């Protein structure tokens, strides 16, 4: 009777151990442990690309990522705060970015 109980306990323990090994990914790198915790991802919005600035008599607008934005407008969380004929200033929170149509350092060979 004792042998039967010991055999049953041994059999049950072998199934538990097998299920623990099956829960691991066999293709994972050696020593890698999956903690299955939720990771909070903080995504940063990419700065819009200045493509063109269009000015009429009294009104200017900028083409940012293919969208026409006038002064005070916003795109992807960035607000257009200042606009000239070749630069724009975008702000988001307390930070500001100045985008120019042309590079300041043009090299001529």
C-alpha positions in Angstrom: 0.0 0.0 0.0 2.8 2.4 0.9 4.5 1.6 -2.4 1.3 2.4 -4.3 1.0 5.8 -2.6 4.6 6.6 -3.2 4.3 5.6 -6.8 1.2 7.8 -7.2 3.0 10.8 -5.6 6.0 10.3 -7.8 3.8 10.1 -10.9 1.9 13.3 -10.0 5.2 15.1 -9.3 6.5 14.1 -12.7 3.5 15.7 -14.4 3.9 18.9 -12.5 7.6 19.2 -13.4 6.8 18.5 -17.1 4.2 21.2 -17.2 6.6 23.7 -15.7 9.2 22.9 -18.4 6.6 23.1 -21.2 5.7 26.7 -20.0 9.1 27.9 -21.0 9.9 28.9 -24.6 12.4 26.4 -26.0 13.7 29.0 -28.5 14.5 31.6 -25.8 18.2 32.5 -25.2 20.0 30.7 -22.5 19.4 32.3 -19.1 16.5 34.4 -20.3 13.7 34.7 -17.8 10.2 36.0 -18.9 8.7 37.8 -15.9 5.4 38.4 -17.8 5.1 41.8 -16.1 3.4 44.6 -18.0 5.9 47.2 -19.2 4.8 50.8 -19.6 5.9 52.1 -22.9 6.4 55.8 -23.2 6.2 56.8 -26.8 7.7 60.1 -28.0 6.0 61.8 -30.9 8.3 62.4 -33.8 8.8 66.1 -34.7 6.9 67.0 -37.9 8.8 67.6 -41.1 8.7 71.1 -42.6 8.0 70.8 -46.3 7.0 74.2 -47.5 5.9 77.7 -46.4 3.2 79.5 -48.4 2.6 83.2 -47.9 0.0 85.3 -49.5 -0.6 89.1 -48.9 -1.3 88.9 -45.2 -1.5 85.2 -44.4 1.2 82.5 -44.2 0.8 78.8 -43.6 3.3 76.0 -43.4 3.1 72.5 -44.9 4.0 70.0 -42.1 3.8 66.3 -42.9 1.6 67.1 -45.9 -0.9 69.1 -43.9 -1.4 72.9 -44.2 -1.1 74.5 -40.8 -1.7 78.2 -40.1 -0.3 80.2 -37.1 -1.8 78.9 -33.9 -2.7 75.5 -35.4 -1.4 72.2 -34.2 -0.3 68.9 -35.6 0.5 65.7 -33.6 0.6 67.7 -30.4 2.9 70.4 -31.7 1.6 74.0 -31.9 2.7 76.4 -34.6 3.7 79.5 -32.6 5.9 81.5 -35.0 6.1 81.7 -38.7 8.3 83.5 -41.1 9.0 83.1 -44.9 11.7 80.4 -44.3 11.3 79.2 -40.6 8.6 78.0 -38.3 8.7 77.6 -34.5 6.8 74.7 -32.9 6.1 74.3 -29.3 4.9 71.5 -27.1 4.6 72.1 -23.4 7.5 74.3 -22.4 9.8 73.2 -25.2 10.3 74.9 -28.6 11.7 73.8 -31.9 12.7 75.9 -34.8 12.5 74.3 -38.2 14.0 75.9 -41.3 13.4 75.2 -45.0 17.1 75.4 -45.9 20.2 74.4 -44.1 22.4 77.2 -42.7 25.6 75.6 -43.7 25.5 75.2 -47.5 28.9 74.1 -48.9 29.8 75.0 -52.4 32.8 73.2 -54.0 
